Amino acid sequence: MTPNRRNWLAGALVAGAAGLAGGWWWRGRATAGSPPDEAALLSRLRSQAWPVPPGRPALEPSQWQERPLLVNFWATWCPPCVHELPALDAAAARWPRVQVLGLALDSAEAVARFLDKTPVHYPVGVLGVGGLPMLQPLGNPNGGLPFSLLLSSRNEVLWRKLGATTPEELAQWLPRA
C-alpha cells in the first residue's frame, strides 16, 4: 500500500469514528430525541459565531444576517474540497453581496496550518468532525464532502451541491441569490 493511500485510509477511519461520536453528541442536543430540522439548522448557520482556527479573527454573523449566504462544508483532508477553494475565493471577490462562509469538518489546528499555506479571503469556522451529523438534515444524508448550500437573505435554500462546485456553477447561482 502506498503512503498516500495509507494516509487517506487512516484519515477516513479517524473521520468515521469521530463522526459516530459526533452523532451521539448531536443526538443528545436535539429535543425529545428528534433530529434537528432543516429550518433550525439553517437559522443556526446564519446566526452562530462558529469557532475559528487559532490566530484567525472571530466570525461576526451580523455581517451576513441580511445577505445571501453560501455555506461550504469542507475538510483539509478532502481533495475535492481543496480543489474547489480557489473557485469559492474568486466567487467571494466577484459577488461581494453574497457572503461565502467555509465551515471545516476538521481540527482547528489542521485548518490553521492549511490556511497558512492556502489562504482564502472569506470567513472560515471550524465544526470539527463532530459536525458531520448536521449535514444529514440539510440534505446530505451520507455526510459527503464538499457540500455547499446557497441561502437567500430570507434563509431559503436556493441551491445545494454535494461534491466540488465549479466556477461556472457559481456564476449561474450567485447572481440569482
Kinemage of the C-alpha trace (Angstrom):
@kinemage 1
@onewidth
@group {chain A} dominant
@subgroup {mainchain}
@vectorlist {calphas} color= white
{ca met a 1} P 0.000 0.000 0.000
{ca thr a 2} L 1.391 3.425 -0.949
{ca pro a 3} L 1.980 6.047 1.781
{ca asn a 4} L -0.634 8.381 0.244
{ca arg a 5} L -3.281 5.662 0.206
{ca arg a 6} L -2.380 4.618 3.764
{ca asn a 7} L -2.698 8.264 4.957
{ca trp a 8} L -6.021 8.653 3.175
{ca leu a 9} L -7.321 5.405 4.675
{ca ala a 10} L -6.193 6.387 8.180
{ca gly a 11} L -7.851 9.802 7.795
{ca ala a 12} L -11.080 8.214 6.607
{ca leu a 13} L -11.140 5.815 9.582
{ca val a 14} L -10.499 8.630 12.058
{ca ala a 15} L -13.170 10.805 10.426
{ca gly a 16} L -15.668 7.945 10.508
{ca ala a 17} L -15.063 7.239 14.195
{ca ala a 18} L -15.245 10.915 15.058
{ca gly a 19} L -18.427 11.258 13.005
{ca leu a 20} L -20.050 8.471 15.020
{ca ala a 21} L -19.004 10.130 18.257
{ca gly a 22} L -20.266 13.470 16.958
{ca gly a 23} L -23.559 11.838 16.055
{ca trp a 24} L -24.064 10.754 19.635
{ca trp a 25} L -23.213 14.296 20.797
{ca trp a 26} L -25.570 15.894 18.259
{ca arg a 27} L -28.386 13.452 19.050
{ca gly a 28} L -28.134 14.430 22.706
{ca arg a 29} L -28.659 18.092 21.767
{ca ala a 30} L -31.931 17.523 19.887
{ca thr a 31} L -35.168 17.979 21.795
{ca ala a 32} L -37.117 14.892 22.865
{ca gly a 33} L -34.884 12.606 20.787
{ca ser a 34} L -35.960 14.147 17.472
{ca pro a 35} L -33.301 15.181 14.956
{ca pro a 36} L -32.863 18.901 14.384
{ca asp a 37} L -34.967 20.111 11.489
{ca glu a 38} L -33.642 21.931 8.467
{ca ala a 39} L -35.158 25.303 9.416
{ca ala a 40} L -33.498 25.236 12.839
{ca leu a 41} L -30.141 24.333 11.325
{ca leu a 42} L -30.414 27.000 8.625
{ca ser a 43} L -31.142 29.576 11.288
{ca arg a 44} L -28.154 28.351 13.283
{ca leu a 45} L -25.883 28.541 10.219
{ca arg a 46} L -26.799 32.163 9.765
{ca ser a 47} L -26.636 33.271 13.392
{ca gln a 48} L -23.925 31.289 15.188
{ca ala a 49} L -20.426 32.629 15.703
{ca trp a 50} L -18.618 29.377 14.904
{ca pro a 51} L -15.216 28.674 16.476
{ca val a 52} L -12.308 29.763 14.288
{ca pro a 53} L -8.822 28.357 13.680
{ca pro a 54} L -6.137 29.694 16.065
{ca gly a 55} L -4.869 33.113 15.063
{ca arg a 56} L -7.902 33.959 12.922
{ca pro a 57} L -10.424 36.743 13.593
{ca ala a 58} L -13.690 35.803 15.259
{ca leu a 59} L -16.680 35.326 12.999
{ca glu a 60} L -19.247 38.114 13.024
{ca pro a 61} L -22.613 36.674 11.893
{ca ser a 62} L -24.097 40.169 11.899
{ca gln a 63} L -22.084 40.751 8.685
{ca trp a 64} L -24.283 38.321 6.780
{ca gln a 65} L -27.634 38.496 8.561
{ca glu a 66} L -29.374 40.381 5.731
{ca arg a 67} L -27.332 38.929 2.854
{ca pro a 68} L -27.420 35.777 0.776
{ca leu a 69} L -25.071 33.201 2.311
{ca leu a 70} L -23.075 30.483 0.561
{ca val a 71} L -22.036 27.919 3.190
{ca asn a 72} L -19.354 25.455 2.157
{ca phe a 73} L -18.651 22.415 4.347
{ca trp a 74} L -15.137 21.127 3.708
{ca ala a 75} L -12.047 19.467 5.223
{ca thr a 76} L -8.313 19.795 4.693
{ca trp a 77} L -8.016 16.029 4.027
{ca cys a 78} L -10.659 16.112 1.264
{ca pro a 79} L -9.043 16.566 -2.202
{ca pro a 80} L -12.257 17.797 -3.934
{ca cys a 81} L -12.736 20.313 -1.101
{ca val a 82} L -9.225 21.665 -1.518
{ca his a 83} L -9.656 21.744 -5.313
{ca glu a 84} L -12.759 23.975 -5.134
{ca leu a 85} L -11.387 26.545 -2.649
{ca pro a 86} L -9.905 28.847 -5.343
{ca ala a 87} L -13.282 28.965 -7.135
{ca leu a 88} L -15.054 29.850 -3.875
{ca asp a 89} L -12.447 32.507 -3.088
{ca ala a 90} L -12.831 34.043 -6.558
{ca ala a 91} L -16.638 33.953 -6.199
{ca ala a 92} L -16.420 35.769 -2.863
{ca ala a 93} L -14.496 38.564 -4.573
{ca arg a 94} L -16.693 38.652 -7.688
{ca trp a 95} L -20.064 38.697 -5.860
{ca pro a 96} L -19.428 40.657 -2.645
{ca arg a 97} L -23.146 40.957 -1.844
{ca val a 98} L -23.180 37.164 -1.269
{ca gln a 99} L -21.301 36.136 1.862
{ca val a 100} L -19.212 32.980 1.491
{ca leu a 101} L -18.660 31.051 4.729
{ca gly a 102} L -16.441 27.989 4.981
{ca leu a 103} L -17.176 25.529 7.783
{ca ala a 104} L -14.395 22.997 8.223
{ca leu a 105} L -15.133 19.499 9.455
{ca asp a 106} L -11.594 19.177 10.724
{ca ser a 107} L -9.468 20.149 13.715
{ca ala a 108} L -8.842 23.841 14.340
{ca glu a 109} L -5.073 23.273 14.228
{ca ala a 110} L -5.214 21.436 10.885
{ca val a 111} L -7.364 24.204 9.404
{ca ala a 112} L -4.970 26.907 10.684
{ca arg a 113} L -1.951 25.113 9.158
{ca phe a 114} L -3.819 24.634 5.875
{ca leu a 115} L -4.955 28.268 5.655
{ca asp a 116} L -1.396 29.460 6.350
{ca lys a 117} L -0.356 27.703 3.123
{ca thr a 118} L -3.563 28.213 1.134
{ca pro a 119} L -5.298 31.383 2.328
{ca val a 120} L -8.851 32.310 1.414
{ca his a 121} L -10.424 35.742 1.749
{ca tyr a 122} L -13.737 34.709 3.256
{ca pro a 123} L -14.519 33.702 6.841
{ca val a 124} L -13.795 30.133 7.919
{ca gly a 125} L -15.238 28.486 11.003
{ca val a 126} L -14.434 25.096 12.495
{ca leu a 127} L -17.072 22.475 13.238
{ca gly a 128} L -14.654 19.603 13.765
{ca val a 129} L -15.564 16.129 12.571
{ca gly a 130} L -18.312 16.106 15.203
{ca gly a 131} L -20.226 18.445 12.891
{ca leu a 132} L -20.818 15.718 10.278
{ca pro a 133} L -24.260 14.748 11.663
{ca met a 134} L -25.634 18.211 10.962
{ca leu a 135} L -25.240 17.618 7.217
{ca gln a 136} L -27.971 14.958 7.001
{ca pro a 137} L -30.939 17.214 7.865
{ca leu a 138} L -29.505 19.812 5.452
{ca gly a 139} L -29.928 17.428 2.511
{ca asn a 140} L -26.684 15.447 2.632
{ca pro a 141} L -27.748 12.037 4.018
{ca asn a 142} L -24.313 10.404 3.790
{ca gly a 143} L -22.263 13.356 5.075
{ca gly a 144} L -20.190 13.604 1.897
{ca leu a 145} L -17.790 16.475 1.324
{ca pro a 146} L -17.588 19.040 -0.035
{ca phe a 147} L -21.165 20.166 0.452
{ca ser a 148} L -22.470 23.666 -0.264
{ca leu a 149} L -25.728 25.485 0.422
{ca leu a 150} L -26.748 28.815 -1.037
{ca leu a 151} L -29.256 30.576 1.211
{ca ser a 152} L -31.322 33.606 0.286
{ca ser a 153} L -31.396 36.586 2.628
{ca arg a 154} L -34.695 35.087 3.900
{ca asn a 155} L -32.890 31.803 4.701
{ca glu a 156} L -34.461 29.811 1.878
{ca val a 157} L -32.261 27.157 0.272
{ca leu a 158} L -31.686 28.264 -3.327
{ca trp a 159} L -29.094 25.648 -4.252
{ca arg a 160} L -27.479 22.536 -2.773
{ca lys a 161} L -24.380 20.890 -4.122
{ca leu a 162} L -22.719 17.688 -2.985
{ca gly a 163} L -19.257 17.484 -4.486
{ca ala a 164} L -16.888 20.155 -5.709
{ca thr a 165} L -18.515 23.130 -7.334
{ca thr a 166} L -17.162 24.850 -10.415
{ca pro a 167} L -16.744 28.498 -11.351
{ca glu a 168} L -19.480 28.003 -13.963
{ca glu a 169} L -21.967 26.709 -11.370
{ca leu a 170} L -21.147 29.575 -9.029
{ca ala a 171} L -21.624 32.055 -11.880
{ca gln a 172} L -25.017 30.503 -12.572
{ca trp a 173} L -26.300 30.609 -8.977
{ca leu a 174} L -24.670 33.506 -7.103
{ca pro a 175} L -26.141 36.312 -9.236
{ca arg a 176} L -29.632 34.857 -8.547
{ca ala a 177} L -29.231 34.967 -4.767
